[in-house]
Amino acid sequence: MVEHIGMNFSGGIKPTGPGAGGADIGKLPQTGSAGKSFKDVLMEKIGEVNDLILDKDNAVEALATGKTENVAEVLVAVEKADQAFKALMQIRNKLVEAWQEIERMQI
């Protein structure tokens, strides 16, 4: 089993040292975000959460004014908005914690 693991990793090890990394050092791999910056992705997700909250508000208003009687649809809209907002707040909390950790670093 040790040989099998060694064979899997031996091809993936790249040399290090001056000039070994080339122009790829410091670059993040480009995946599904099509090269968007962190700020762009974050702003896009904030916009999506805002849209869900607006949808929730409209569904609650429609239920309150009698325009709809579909309570299940309203509850789904409320739960979607709630979960999206909670996830966004967790991201915010992690970013604040990371920033505070950076501020505590001694140089």
C-alpha positions as CSV (number, residue, x, y, z in Angstrom):
1,M,0.0,0.0,0.0
2,V,2.9,2.4,0.7
3,E,4.2,1.8,-2.8
4,H,0.9,2.7,-4.2
5,I,0.7,6.0,-2.4
6,G,4.3,6.8,-3.3
7,M,3.6,6.2,-6.9
8,N,0.5,8.4,-6.9
9,F,2.4,11.4,-5.4
10,S,5.7,11.1,-7.1
11,G,4.5,12.6,-10.4
12,G,2.9,15.6,-8.7
13,I,5.9,16.9,-6.8
14,K,7.4,19.9,-8.4
15,P,10.9,21.3,-7.8
16,T,11.2,24.4,-5.6
17,G,13.8,27.1,-5.4
18,P,14.7,30.2,-7.4
19,G,13.1,30.1,-10.8
20,A,11.3,26.8,-10.2
21,G,7.8,28.3,-9.9
22,G,7.8,30.5,-12.9
23,A,5.1,33.0,-13.6
24,D,2.4,30.9,-11.8
25,I,3.6,31.9,-8.3
26,G,0.9,33.8,-6.4
27,K,-1.8,33.1,-8.9
28,L,-5.0,31.3,-7.9
29,P,-6.4,28.7,-10.2
30,Q,-9.2,29.9,-12.4
31,T,-12.3,27.8,-11.8
32,G,-16.0,28.3,-12.2
33,S,-15.9,32.0,-11.4
34,A,-14.5,32.8,-14.8
35,G,-11.7,34.9,-13.4
36,K,-13.9,37.1,-11.2
37,S,-12.3,38.9,-8.3
38,F,-13.3,38.0,-4.7
39,K,-15.0,41.4,-4.4
40,D,-17.1,40.7,-7.6
41,V,-18.2,37.3,-6.3
42,L,-19.0,38.7,-2.9
43,M,-21.0,41.6,-4.3
44,E,-22.9,39.2,-6.6
45,K,-23.8,36.9,-3.7
46,I,-24.9,39.9,-1.6
47,G,-27.2,40.9,-4.5
48,E,-28.7,37.4,-4.6
49,V,-29.4,37.5,-0.9
50,N,-31.0,40.9,-1.3
51,D,-33.2,39.6,-4.1
52,L,-34.3,36.7,-1.9
53,I,-35.2,39.1,0.9
54,L,-37.2,41.3,-1.5
55,D,-39.0,38.2,-2.8
56,K,-39.8,37.3,0.8
57,D,-41.1,40.7,1.5
58,N,-43.3,40.6,-1.6
59,A,-44.7,37.2,-0.7
60,V,-45.5,38.2,2.8
61,E,-47.2,41.4,1.6
62,A,-49.2,39.4,-1.0
63,L,-50.3,37.0,1.7
64,A,-51.2,39.9,4.1
65,T,-53.2,41.8,1.5
66,G,-55.0,38.7,0.3
67,K,-53.5,38.6,-3.2
68,T,-52.3,35.0,-2.5
69,E,-53.6,32.2,-0.3
70,N,-50.6,29.9,-0.9
71,V,-49.1,29.9,2.6
72,A,-46.6,27.2,1.7
73,E,-45.1,29.4,-1.1
74,V,-44.7,32.3,1.4
75,L,-43.1,30.0,4.0
76,V,-40.6,28.7,1.4
77,A,-39.7,32.3,0.4
78,V,-39.3,33.3,4.1
79,E,-37.1,30.2,4.8
80,K,-34.9,30.8,1.7
81,A,-34.3,34.4,2.7
82,D,-33.6,33.4,6.3
83,Q,-31.1,30.7,5.3
84,A,-29.3,32.9,2.7
85,F,-29.1,35.8,5.3
86,K,-27.7,33.5,7.9
87,A,-25.1,32.1,5.5
88,L,-24.1,35.7,4.5
89,M,-23.7,36.6,8.2
90,Q,-21.5,33.6,8.7
91,I,-19.3,34.8,5.8
92,R,-19.2,38.3,7.3
93,N,-18.2,36.9,10.7
94,K,-15.4,34.9,9.2
95,L,-14.1,37.9,7.3
96,V,-14.2,40.0,10.4
97,E,-12.4,37.3,12.4
98,A,-9.7,37.0,9.6
99,W,-9.2,40.8,9.6
100,Q,-8.9,40.9,13.4
101,E,-6.4,38.1,13.2
102,I,-4.4,40.0,10.7
103,E,-4.5,43.1,12.9
104,R,-3.1,41.0,15.8
105,M,-0.1,39.8,13.8
106,Q,3.2,41.3,14.9
107,I,5.6,42.2,12.3
